[in-house]
Amino acid sequence: MACPVVIPLDQSLHFSPAQIGSLGVTLGKLFSEDIPIPETIVIPPETLYRLTQENRLYALLSENSPELSHDAARNAQFKKKIQQVICTQKLPGWFVSEILTQFNRKFRDGFISIQPGNYFPKFATERFQHIQGEANSLESLLLAWAELIYLCFEKHMVLRPIHFAPAPLILQAQHQAIVSGLGHTLHPQKLSKTQVFIQAIWGSPDQHLLMEESDSYSVDVRTWGIIDQQVATKTKQYRRESDSLISVHVPQQYQKQSVLNPAQITAIAQIIFAIKQCRLEHQVISWELAKEGVFVTGIRESQIEPTVAHATKKTVTKLYISTGNPQKHLPALLPTIDGIGVLRSEYTLAKFGVHPMHVIQSKQKVQLLNELVTTITTYQSALHRKPVIYRSQNFTSSELRQLRYSENYEPAEANPYIGYRGGLQLVRQPQLLEFELEVLKAVLSRSPAPLGFMPAFVRTPHEMEWILAEIERAGLFQQQNFSVWLQLNTPENILNLRSYPTHKLAGISVNVTSLHALLLGIDPDNPEIHEHYAMDTLAVERMLEQLALTVRELQDLRNFTQPLQLHLHLEKYSHDLVALAVKLGYHGITVKPAAAQITHATIVEIEEKQLAYLQ
């Protein structure tokens, strides 16, 4: 049949994959199975061909196409030329009228997203989200088309007529989400075929919030009973505005409230199960709940195979978690993780509600010591002698001032994130270090499991030398299963690493959140400032590359054969940074428990690609 200018989703099954793309085929099939899909239209390649012929686009761009160029600057200039030619062309009336008609019918009251109908790994998806308004939508559509043309040029280094219609373009409605999240047709931790797993956050989708603050629900598909429910504390949400998301504070009364009620949980679980029944592979489904109802907004194959063998697959790059609350359950993670890369002491200390210095100087000292020993040994027992790295308390002065009797010990600081904390506080109040070393000695006397000690927020080689001298004086270096680690928080730590006493260290761990904040001069504890500065991945990547090079050079200077371990500590999961760390030969990656499964899958993926390349 003749191909129309625009193909609505309800007609997509009448067209071939070449006309609507693999994504269009997927959405069309789901729609035909009564899965709720947002309003969607497809602009087929034939429509783009017609525009090319009527506007002589190929001729205009071919005149100055930098064929077979490997000059990045020249290629970037050509990309701008493609955008200019595409966006300044005089569009024919048949095209404009049809696009505006569809816009008024389906998209007038909300937002749209634009994406190619086939997978293009470098397509800047985030640039073409939350688009609002007729003119903005038309301009964004042309920019998305220009992006695809350039990606074809970048791959082949020459433009041909076929590259001017490389894939269908899919426009999909976006509602103002009240709740959003992911649905897993296979429970990612229990690997149970009889359960579906739901993650949910307030507001519009955000990857980091889903990792850090999502509620989770397990639903038995045989009875539709909710068999497990975990409610997180949710401090912020995102709201769509034209071409962007804005951060909104979650009101206090909703922060610890479940974002979904039982009826909504069951409805979403039934949608996930319906998709599971009509798909061969296990899926991860993106969904949103708006005032108009629940909608499936995306679907991809799960990286988790329904076998324990995959979850326990050994990797060269070790996976660790950061944690501090021994009440949280670990069994589901045990096959995947290789230990605890950062055991935060703050949770146990904060439970007392009293400044640590006051406790140390009181009769409660023994009680606090036993609490910390119990915290560490509880993890050691659960991990079956896998290594645990204990980090000394890392409170800022403002956090400590919330505890009783703090007025005797803590100054009032305008910017506590870079104030009295970490190594400086240990030097200033050496009783704190002496107490924590007593805790470690008590643990070592009870358990043969590997135990590491990581002083928090050390700023200079002098601070680290002083701490190591105190550890030496306490006799801990005589313990065979004891080691000391240095956490890198500042650019100085990395740039000046050769001046640190690394010959006495078992390893170093770079805190990406802190490094990113101090590279940009911001405070990650201040969300009003931090949210304005997205992760500068390029700058962080360069620092991580420099660090890997320095560590390799330091190996030759060590007085013993044990290699200096290098860990990446990510508080927020990043596929790019995990992949980079694996490629650079980092020995371990530390993430929060919620990100352990996806991090393990990424490590497996990158290591398998490296092995295939070498073969």
Disulfide bonds with the S-S distance in Angstrom:
none
